[in-house]
Amino acid sequence: MSDRVVVVTGASAGIGRATAVAFARRGDKVALLARGEKGLQAAAEDVRAAGGTPLVVPVDVADAKAVEAAADRVETELGPIDVWCNVAFSTVFARFEDITAEEYARVTQVSYLGFVHGTMAALKRMKARDRGVIVQAESALGRRGIPLQSVYCGAKHAIKGFTESLRTELEHEGSGVHVTMVYIPGVNTPQFQWVLNKLPERPQPVAPVYAPEVIGDCMVHAAEHPARRAWWVGIPTVYTIVGNMVWPQFLDWYLAKTGLKGQQTDVPASADPDVNLWQPADGPEGHDFGAEGVFSDKQWHHDPQIWASRHHGVVVTALTGAVAAAGLALRNRR
């Protein structure tokens, strides 16, 4: 039981919801920041049931002043903020040429500037105490762009840039505040039901698909081990990032061939009437979407890469031992 004060943006559904519940299991006080009314209230019930203390704070992270006011409220009602998790985002599934300038601006305000605003609010308070952790929910697509997601990929690449810049400044100052990023693969969240979709069919995450609870647990682990600059979650995240480092031209070709059809289901787009770009999908006329989306039958709950990422020392020791044993066996044969 840690009794920390944790802020989670985008806490009404998806990864944000799962992250809030994961912190609640430790007995934390969790401030839930998002726009959707029904989702926020349901998230508060989930946090309470998991053993945490919830605080519902309706806010649009695109509004810097509103985020600052939300941080003031959290510290007044719960106490000094120990951990701030930036998760909130929105996006548009479409070819670049089919996205309007207004839609691009709105996604950028939420999915990029929302992280900037949250980081500003957290840093202002944490630096004064010389302690605290900021966790950025990043994406493998922040290291490699894919078709139909230009606006989302652009925002995630931008988050990487400003976070790395901030980290160097904090290190220069010898600050006790830590900032870390969690690179996330495709996840079964409600975003595929409520994003603005201009494709003929409903979009789907790139397989393999992970359960939101897996990512929530990884967000908590990152907050507990913030000295690492970034965490790669899942096998596809590793091969996406490493593959783009080694042979980006091949990924250009491969994604051009498979990326468009692979991100669409056989369900007509008309099956998804809710769109959360401008207004929350779970507003007065909506419903609670929860943490999981509609791909629960396909989602992964475990991945050996996640264990290996957390136990580098054990893996290196095991590999070193295996190599030494193999070398000894070869010498004995001779």
TORKE-890746 format. One record per residue (C-alpha): residue number from 1; x, y, z; residue in one letter. Coordinates in nm, 3 decimals, decimal comma. Example, Ala and Ser with C-alpha at 12.3 -4.5 7.8 and 13.67 -1.06 7.14 Angstrom:
+-----+---------+---------+---------+------+
|  nr |    east |   north |      up | rest |
+-----+---------+---------+---------+------+
|   1 |   1,230 |  -0,450 |   0,780 |    A |
|   2 |   1,367 |  -0,106 |   0,714 |    S |
+-----+---------+---------+---------+------+
//
This chain:
+-----+---------+---------+---------+------+
|  nr |    east |   north |      up | rest |
+-----+---------+---------+---------+------+
|   1 |   0,000 |   0,000 |   0,000 |    M |
|   2 |   0,171 |   0,317 |  -0,119 |    S |
|   3 |  -0,089 |   0,592 |  -0,070 |    D |
|   4 |   0,067 |   0,800 |  -0,346 |    R |
|   5 |  -0,119 |   1,077 |  -0,529 |    V |
|   6 |  -0,140 |   0,986 |  -0,896 |    V |
|   7 |  -0,291 |   1,181 |  -1,186 |    V |
|   8 |  -0,403 |   0,995 |  -1,498 |    V |
|   9 |  -0,526 |   1,183 |  -1,804 |    T |
|  10 |  -0,761 |   1,005 |  -2,043 |    G |
|  11 |  -0,880 |   0,807 |  -1,742 |    A |
|  12 |  -1,239 |   0,755 |  -1,856 |    S |
|  13 |  -1,160 |   0,459 |  -2,085 |    A |
|  14 |  -0,895 |   0,247 |  -2,250 |    G |
|  15 |  -0,535 |   0,256 |  -2,133 |    I |
|  16 |  -0,603 |   0,552 |  -1,905 |    G |
|  17 |  -0,881 |   0,362 |  -1,728 |    R |
|  18 |  -0,666 |   0,049 |  -1,692 |    A |
|  19 |  -0,375 |   0,258 |  -1,563 |    T |
|  20 |  -0,592 |   0,426 |  -1,300 |    A |
|  21 |  -0,715 |   0,089 |  -1,175 |    V |
|  22 |  -0,361 |  -0,052 |  -1,169 |    A |
|  23 |  -0,248 |   0,231 |  -0,940 |    F |
|  24 |  -0,561 |   0,189 |  -0,729 |    A |
|  25 |  -0,462 |  -0,170 |  -0,654 |    R |
|  26 |  -0,167 |  -0,026 |  -0,463 |    R |
|  27 |  -0,399 |   0,185 |  -0,251 |    G |
|  28 |  -0,313 |   0,509 |  -0,429 |    D |
|  29 |  -0,520 |   0,823 |  -0,447 |    K |
|  30 |  -0,599 |   0,855 |  -0,816 |    V |
|  31 |  -0,715 |   1,174 |  -0,986 |    A |
|  32 |  -0,913 |   1,089 |  -1,300 |    L |
|  33 |  -0,883 |   1,353 |  -1,571 |    L |
|  34 |  -1,093 |   1,327 |  -1,889 |    A |
|  35 |  -1,396 |   1,479 |  -2,062 |    R |
|  36 |  -1,652 |   1,198 |  -2,060 |    G |
|  37 |  -1,898 |   1,215 |  -1,772 |    E |
|  38 |  -2,021 |   0,856 |  -1,769 |    K |
|  39 |  -1,673 |   0,715 |  -1,821 |    G |
|  40 |  -1,528 |   0,921 |  -1,539 |    L |
|  41 |  -1,796 |   0,817 |  -1,292 |    Q |
|  42 |  -1,756 |   0,451 |  -1,385 |    A |
|  43 |  -1,377 |   0,482 |  -1,361 |    A |
|  44 |  -1,416 |   0,625 |  -1,010 |    A |
|  45 |  -1,619 |   0,319 |  -0,913 |    E |
|  46 |  -1,350 |   0,091 |  -1,057 |    D |
|  47 |  -1,076 |   0,272 |  -0,865 |    V |
|  48 |  -1,271 |   0,253 |  -0,542 |    R |
|  49 |  -1,341 |  -0,118 |  -0,591 |    A |
|  50 |  -0,970 |  -0,182 |  -0,654 |    A |
|  51 |  -0,875 |  -0,023 |  -0,323 |    G |
|  52 |  -0,786 |   0,330 |  -0,429 |    G |
|  53 |  -0,933 |   0,674 |  -0,357 |    T |
|  54 |  -1,071 |   0,840 |  -0,671 |    P |
|  55 |  -1,110 |   1,208 |  -0,754 |    L |
|  56 |  -1,307 |   1,291 |  -1,069 |    V |
|  57 |  -1,178 |   1,602 |  -1,248 |    V |
|  58 |  -1,355 |   1,675 |  -1,580 |    P |
|  59 |  -1,111 |   1,853 |  -1,811 |    V |
|  60 |  -1,010 |   1,886 |  -2,175 |    D |
|  61 |  -0,631 |   1,849 |  -2,181 |    V |
|  62 |  -0,616 |   2,069 |  -2,490 |    A |
|  63 |  -0,692 |   2,363 |  -2,257 |    D |
|  64 |  -0,370 |   2,452 |  -2,073 |    A |
|  65 |  -0,543 |   2,673 |  -1,817 |    K |
|  66 |  -0,796 |   2,402 |  -1,740 |    A |
|  67 |  -0,518 |   2,147 |  -1,686 |    V |
|  68 |  -0,341 |   2,387 |  -1,451 |    E |
|  69 |  -0,663 |   2,439 |  -1,256 |    A |
|  70 |  -0,712 |   2,062 |  -1,243 |    A |
|  71 |  -0,365 |   2,018 |  -1,092 |    A |
|  72 |  -0,447 |   2,280 |  -0,827 |    D |
|  73 |  -0,764 |   2,094 |  -0,738 |    R |
|  74 |  -0,583 |   1,761 |  -0,711 |    V |
|  75 |  -0,325 |   1,899 |  -0,471 |    E |
|  76 |  -0,591 |   2,076 |  -0,265 |    T |
|  77 |  -0,812 |   1,769 |  -0,228 |    E |
|  78 |  -0,565 |   1,479 |  -0,240 |    L |
|  79 |  -0,224 |   1,625 |  -0,159 |    G |
|  80 |   0,108 |   1,674 |  -0,343 |    P |
|  81 |   0,119 |   1,493 |  -0,677 |    I |
|  82 |   0,371 |   1,207 |  -0,681 |    D |
|  83 |   0,304 |   1,063 |  -1,029 |    V |
|  84 |   0,151 |   1,219 |  -1,339 |    W |
|  85 |   0,060 |   0,989 |  -1,629 |    C |
|  86 |  -0,015 |   1,151 |  -1,965 |    N |
|  87 |  -0,240 |   0,915 |  -2,160 |    V |
|  88 |  -0,525 |   1,116 |  -2,318 |    A |
|  89 |  -0,544 |   1,131 |  -2,695 |    F |
|  90 |  -0,774 |   1,142 |  -2,994 |    S |
|  91 |  -0,707 |   1,075 |  -3,360 |    T |
|  92 |  -0,844 |   1,040 |  -3,711 |    V |
|  93 |  -0,820 |   0,723 |  -3,918 |    F |
|  94 |  -0,785 |   0,841 |  -4,276 |    A |
|  95 |  -0,544 |   0,903 |  -4,559 |    R |
|  96 |  -0,346 |   1,221 |  -4,503 |    F |
|  97 |  -0,521 |   1,403 |  -4,789 |    E |
|  98 |  -0,864 |   1,328 |  -4,637 |    D |
|  99 |  -0,789 |   1,497 |  -4,303 |    I |
| 100 |  -0,883 |   1,864 |  -4,274 |    T |
| 101 |  -0,659 |   2,130 |  -4,123 |    A |
| 102 |  -0,911 |   2,175 |  -3,840 |    E |
| 103 |  -0,905 |   1,803 |  -3,760 |    E |
| 104 |  -0,526 |   1,799 |  -3,766 |    Y |
| 105 |  -0,516 |   2,094 |  -3,528 |    A |
| 106 |  -0,762 |   1,937 |  -3,286 |    R |
| 107 |  -0,579 |   1,604 |  -3,268 |    V |
| 108 |  -0,249 |   1,786 |  -3,219 |    T |
| 109 |  -0,398 |   1,996 |  -2,939 |    Q |
| 110 |  -0,519 |   1,686 |  -2,755 |    V |
| 111 |  -0,266 |   1,417 |  -2,840 |    S |
| 112 |   0,050 |   1,629 |  -2,838 |    Y |
| 113 |  -0,018 |   1,955 |  -2,656 |    L |
| 114 |  -0,227 |   1,768 |  -2,400 |    G |
| 115 |   0,094 |   1,589 |  -2,298 |    F |
| 116 |   0,280 |   1,921 |  -2,295 |    V |
| 117 |   0,014 |   2,083 |  -2,076 |    H |
| 118 |   0,009 |   1,789 |  -1,835 |    G |
| 119 |   0,388 |   1,787 |  -1,813 |    T |
| 120 |   0,396 |   2,160 |  -1,747 |    M |
| 121 |   0,141 |   2,136 |  -1,467 |    A |
| 122 |   0,318 |   1,840 |  -1,306 |    A |
| 123 |   0,668 |   1,981 |  -1,341 |    L |
| 124 |   0,573 |   2,315 |  -1,188 |    K |
| 125 |   0,476 |   2,139 |  -0,866 |    R |
| 126 |   0,730 |   1,857 |  -0,866 |    M |
| 127 |   1,036 |   2,074 |  -0,922 |    K |
| 128 |   0,948 |   2,284 |  -0,619 |    A |
| 129 |   0,967 |   1,964 |  -0,408 |    R |
| 130 |   1,254 |   1,813 |  -0,611 |    D |
| 131 |   1,071 |   1,484 |  -0,650 |    R |
| 132 |   0,805 |   1,321 |  -0,864 |    G |
| 133 |   0,760 |   1,108 |  -1,175 |    V |
| 134 |   0,602 |   1,191 |  -1,510 |    I |
| 135 |   0,510 |   0,894 |  -1,730 |    V |
| 136 |   0,434 |   0,949 |  -2,098 |    Q |
| 137 |   0,217 |   0,687 |  -2,271 |    A |
| 138 |   0,413 |   0,669 |  -2,594 |    E |
| 139 |   0,364 |   0,438 |  -2,890 |    S |
| 140 |   0,572 |   0,227 |  -3,124 |    A |
| 141 |   0,422 |   0,463 |  -3,383 |    L |
| 142 |   0,619 |   0,742 |  -3,217 |    G |
| 143 |   0,926 |   0,577 |  -3,369 |    R |
| 144 |   0,779 |   0,457 |  -3,698 |    R |
| 145 |   0,497 |   0,613 |  -3,903 |    G |
| 146 |   0,235 |   0,392 |  -4,067 |    I |
| 147 |  -0,038 |   0,458 |  -4,326 |    P |
| 148 |  -0,380 |   0,595 |  -4,224 |    L |
| 149 |  -0,240 |   0,735 |  -3,897 |    Q |
| 150 |  -0,034 |   1,036 |  -4,002 |    S |
| 151 |  -0,189 |   1,270 |  -3,745 |    V |
| 152 |  -0,142 |   1,025 |  -3,456 |    Y |
| 153 |   0,211 |   0,930 |  -3,560 |    C |
| 154 |   0,301 |   1,298 |  -3,587 |    G |
| 155 |   0,179 |   1,367 |  -3,233 |    A |
| 156 |   0,366 |   1,067 |  -3,090 |    K |
| 157 |   0,690 |   1,163 |  -3,265 |    H |
| 158 |   0,651 |   1,512 |  -3,119 |    A |
| 159 |   0,605 |   1,373 |  -2,767 |    I |
| 160 |   0,933 |   1,185 |  -2,798 |    K |
| 161 |   1,115 |   1,501 |  -2,905 |    G |
| 162 |   0,996 |   1,731 |  -2,630 |    F |
| 163 |   1,030 |   1,464 |  -2,360 |    T |
| 164 |   1,393 |   1,394 |  -2,452 |    E |
| 165 |   1,466 |   1,766 |  -2,452 |    S |
| 166 |   1,307 |   1,807 |  -2,108 |    L |
| 167 |   1,497 |   1,509 |  -1,969 |    R |
| 168 |   1,833 |   1,660 |  -2,067 |    T |
| 169 |   1,741 |   1,986 |  -1,896 |    E |
| 170 |   1,643 |   1,805 |  -1,576 |    L |
| 171 |   1,968 |   1,607 |  -1,581 |    E |
| 172 |   2,167 |   1,928 |  -1,630 |    H |
| 173 |   2,001 |   2,072 |  -1,321 |    E |
| 174 |   2,049 |   1,756 |  -1,117 |    G |
| 175 |   1,673 |   1,750 |  -1,057 |    S |
| 176 |   1,505 |   1,480 |  -0,852 |    G |
| 177 |   1,210 |   1,478 |  -1,094 |    V |
| 178 |   1,207 |   1,187 |  -1,339 |    H |
| 179 |   1,043 |   1,158 |  -1,681 |    V |
| 180 |   1,004 |   0,826 |  -1,859 |    T |
| 181 |   0,822 |   0,697 |  -2,166 |    M |
| 182 |   0,632 |   0,372 |  -2,221 |    V |
| 183 |   0,626 |   0,259 |  -2,584 |    Y |
| 184 |   0,300 |   0,073 |  -2,640 |    I |
| 185 |   0,190 |  -0,175 |  -2,913 |    P |
| 186 |  -0,162 |  -0,223 |  -3,051 |    G |
| 187 |  -0,412 |  -0,238 |  -2,764 |    V |
| 188 |  -0,777 |  -0,345 |  -2,744 |    N |
| 189 |  -0,925 |  -0,009 |  -2,639 |    T |
| 190 |  -1,254 |   0,164 |  -2,732 |    P |
| 191 |  -1,068 |   0,412 |  -2,953 |    Q |
| 192 |  -1,146 |   0,196 |  -3,255 |    F |
| 193 |  -1,516 |   0,252 |  -3,187 |    Q |
| 194 |  -1,510 |   0,626 |  -3,128 |    W |
| 195 |  -1,229 |   0,787 |  -3,328 |    V |
| 196 |  -1,319 |   0,994 |  -3,631 |    L |
| 197 |  -1,301 |   0,730 |  -3,903 |    N |
| 198 |  -1,304 |   0,814 |  -4,273 |    K |
| 199 |  -1,232 |   0,461 |  -4,389 |    L |
| 200 |  -1,501 |   0,234 |  -4,542 |    P |
| 201 |  -1,466 |  -0,018 |  -4,255 |    E |
| 202 |  -1,413 |   0,005 |  -3,880 |    R |
| 203 |  -1,042 |   0,036 |  -3,793 |    P |
| 204 |  -0,860 |  -0,222 |  -3,586 |    Q |
| 205 |  -0,529 |  -0,235 |  -3,397 |    P |
| 206 |  -0,225 |  -0,385 |  -3,564 |    V |
| 207 |  -0,192 |  -0,745 |  -3,443 |    A |
| 208 |  -0,101 |  -0,883 |  -3,199 |    P |
| 209 |  -0,348 |  -0,696 |  -2,980 |    V |
| 210 |  -0,281 |  -0,648 |  -2,608 |    Y |
| 211 |  -0,525 |  -0,617 |  -2,319 |    A |
| 212 |  -0,540 |  -0,266 |  -2,166 |    P |
| 213 |  -0,468 |  -0,416 |  -1,824 |    E |
| 214 |  -0,126 |  -0,530 |  -1,945 |    V |
| 215 |  -0,038 |  -0,173 |  -2,038 |    I |
| 216 |  -0,178 |  -0,034 |  -1,713 |    G |
| 217 |   0,052 |  -0,263 |  -1,520 |    D |
| 218 |   0,346 |  -0,147 |  -1,734 |    C |
| 219 |   0,263 |   0,217 |  -1,662 |    M |
| 220 |   0,276 |   0,145 |  -1,288 |    V |
| 221 |   0,604 |  -0,041 |  -1,327 |    H |
| 222 |   0,753 |   0,251 |  -1,520 |    A |
| 223 |   0,646 |   0,492 |  -1,245 |    A |
| 224 |   0,819 |   0,269 |  -0,991 |    E |
| 225 |   1,140 |   0,251 |  -1,201 |    H |
| 226 |   1,163 |   0,598 |  -1,357 |    P |
| 227 |   1,540 |   0,605 |  -1,395 |    A |
| 228 |   1,505 |   0,415 |  -1,724 |    R |
| 229 |   1,446 |   0,668 |  -2,000 |    R |
| 230 |   1,204 |   0,445 |  -2,192 |    A |
| 231 |   1,026 |   0,109 |  -2,171 |    W |
| 232 |   0,945 |  -0,100 |  -2,478 |    W |
| 233 |   0,628 |  -0,304 |  -2,423 |    V |
| 234 |   0,561 |  -0,614 |  -2,631 |    G |
| 235 |   0,735 |  -0,805 |  -2,908 |    I |
| 236 |   0,581 |  -0,596 |  -3,190 |    P |
| 237 |   0,711 |  -0,276 |  -3,032 |    T |
| 238 |   1,063 |  -0,419 |  -3,034 |    V |
| 239 |   1,058 |  -0,534 |  -3,395 |    Y |
| 240 |   0,891 |  -0,211 |  -3,510 |    T |
| 241 |   1,151 |   0,016 |  -3,347 |    I |
| 242 |   1,453 |  -0,203 |  -3,421 |    V |
| 243 |   1,332 |  -0,282 |  -3,772 |    G |
| 244 |   1,299 |   0,087 |  -3,851 |    N |
| 245 |   1,651 |   0,147 |  -3,724 |    M |
| 246 |   1,798 |  -0,134 |  -3,934 |    V |
| 247 |   1,597 |  -0,126 |  -4,258 |    W |
| 248 |   1,336 |   0,153 |  -4,283 |    P |
| 249 |   1,309 |   0,109 |  -4,661 |    Q |
| 250 |   1,179 |  -0,244 |  -4,614 |    F |
| 251 |   0,916 |  -0,121 |  -4,367 |    L |
| 252 |   0,812 |   0,147 |  -4,619 |    D |
| 253 |   0,750 |  -0,127 |  -4,876 |    W |
| 254 |   0,588 |  -0,371 |  -4,632 |    Y |
| 255 |   0,350 |  -0,114 |  -4,482 |    L |
| 256 |   0,254 |   0,017 |  -4,824 |    A |
| 257 |   0,155 |  -0,339 |  -4,919 |    K |
| 258 |  -0,020 |  -0,447 |  -4,599 |    T |
| 259 |  -0,080 |  -0,146 |  -4,375 |    G |
| 260 |  -0,406 |  -0,018 |  -4,522 |    L |
| 261 |  -0,607 |  -0,341 |  -4,533 |    K |
| 262 |  -0,447 |  -0,471 |  -4,215 |    G |
| 263 |  -0,588 |  -0,182 |  -4,013 |    Q |
| 264 |  -0,948 |  -0,236 |  -4,123 |    Q |
| 265 |  -1,204 |  -0,497 |  -4,020 |    T |
| 266 |  -1,494 |  -0,632 |  -4,220 |    D |
| 267 |  -1,739 |  -0,423 |  -4,014 |    V |
| 268 |  -1,881 |  -0,120 |  -4,197 |    P |
| 269 |  -1,776 |   0,216 |  -4,057 |    A |
| 270 |  -2,144 |   0,309 |  -4,021 |    S |
| 271 |  -2,160 |   0,071 |  -3,723 |    A |
| 272 |  -1,975 |   0,331 |  -3,511 |    D |
| 273 |  -2,194 |   0,639 |  -3,460 |    P |
| 274 |  -1,986 |   0,779 |  -3,169 |    D |
| 275 |  -1,701 |   1,020 |  -3,241 |    V |
| 276 |  -1,497 |   1,175 |  -2,962 |    N |
| 277 |  -1,279 |   1,423 |  -3,150 |    L |
| 278 |  -1,481 |   1,734 |  -3,069 |    W |
| 279 |  -1,707 |   1,607 |  -2,790 |    Q |
| 280 |  -1,670 |   1,308 |  -2,556 |    P |
| 281 |  -1,840 |   0,995 |  -2,687 |    A |
| 282 |  -1,947 |   0,911 |  -2,332 |    D |
| 283 |  -2,116 |   1,242 |  -2,267 |    G |
| 284 |  -2,477 |   1,295 |  -2,151 |    P |
| 285 |  -2,617 |   1,098 |  -2,446 |    E |
| 286 |  -2,343 |   0,836 |  -2,453 |    G |
| 287 |  -2,247 |   0,539 |  -2,240 |    H |
| 288 |  -1,951 |   0,403 |  -2,048 |    D |
| 289 |  -1,708 |   0,233 |  -2,286 |    F |
| 290 |  -1,484 |   0,082 |  -2,018 |    G |
| 291 |  -1,120 |  -0,013 |  -2,061 |    A |
| 292 |  -1,157 |  -0,283 |  -2,327 |    E |
| 293 |  -1,274 |  -0,249 |  -2,685 |    G |
| 294 |  -1,440 |  -0,503 |  -2,913 |    V |
| 295 |  -1,137 |  -0,724 |  -2,979 |    F |
| 296 |  -1,129 |  -0,908 |  -2,646 |    S |
| 297 |  -1,128 |  -1,249 |  -2,815 |    D |
| 298 |  -0,796 |  -1,164 |  -2,982 |    K |
| 299 |  -0,610 |  -0,983 |  -2,705 |    Q |
| 300 |  -0,291 |  -1,098 |  -2,537 |    W |
| 301 |  -0,261 |  -1,096 |  -2,158 |    H |
| 302 |   0,104 |  -1,203 |  -2,141 |    H |
| 303 |   0,425 |  -1,148 |  -2,336 |    D |
| 304 |   0,769 |  -1,285 |  -2,245 |    P |
| 305 |   0,928 |  -0,966 |  -2,376 |    Q |
| 306 |   0,767 |  -0,767 |  -2,095 |    I |
| 307 |   0,923 |  -0,996 |  -1,833 |    W |
| 308 |   1,258 |  -0,986 |  -2,011 |    A |
| 309 |   1,248 |  -0,606 |  -2,030 |    S |
| 310 |   1,205 |  -0,586 |  -1,653 |    R |
| 311 |   1,478 |  -0,840 |  -1,580 |    H |
| 312 |   1,768 |  -0,744 |  -1,805 |    H |
| 313 |   2,021 |  -0,866 |  -1,551 |    G |
| 314 |   1,870 |  -1,213 |  -1,529 |    V |
| 315 |   1,846 |  -1,240 |  -1,908 |    V |
| 316 |   2,206 |  -1,129 |  -1,964 |    V |
| 317 |   2,330 |  -1,366 |  -1,693 |    T |
| 318 |   2,135 |  -1,657 |  -1,843 |    A |
| 319 |   2,261 |  -1,586 |  -2,193 |    L |
| 320 |   2,618 |  -1,549 |  -2,071 |    T |
| 321 |   2,590 |  -1,879 |  -1,886 |    G |
| 322 |   2,442 |  -2,051 |  -2,189 |    A |
| 323 |   2,722 |  -1,926 |  -2,415 |    V |
| 324 |   2,985 |  -2,031 |  -2,162 |    A |
| 325 |   2,826 |  -2,375 |  -2,126 |    A |
| 326 |   2,814 |  -2,418 |  -2,504 |    A |
| 327 |   3,178 |  -2,316 |  -2,533 |    G |
| 328 |   3,280 |  -2,561 |  -2,263 |    L |
| 329 |   3,085 |  -2,840 |  -2,431 |    A |
| 330 |   3,260 |  -2,772 |  -2,762 |    L |
| 331 |   3,602 |  -2,779 |  -2,600 |    R |
| 332 |   3,524 |  -3,107 |  -2,425 |    N |
| 333 |   3,424 |  -3,264 |  -2,757 |    R |
| 334 |   3,761 |  -3,174 |  -2,901 |    R |
+-----+---------+---------+---------+------+
//
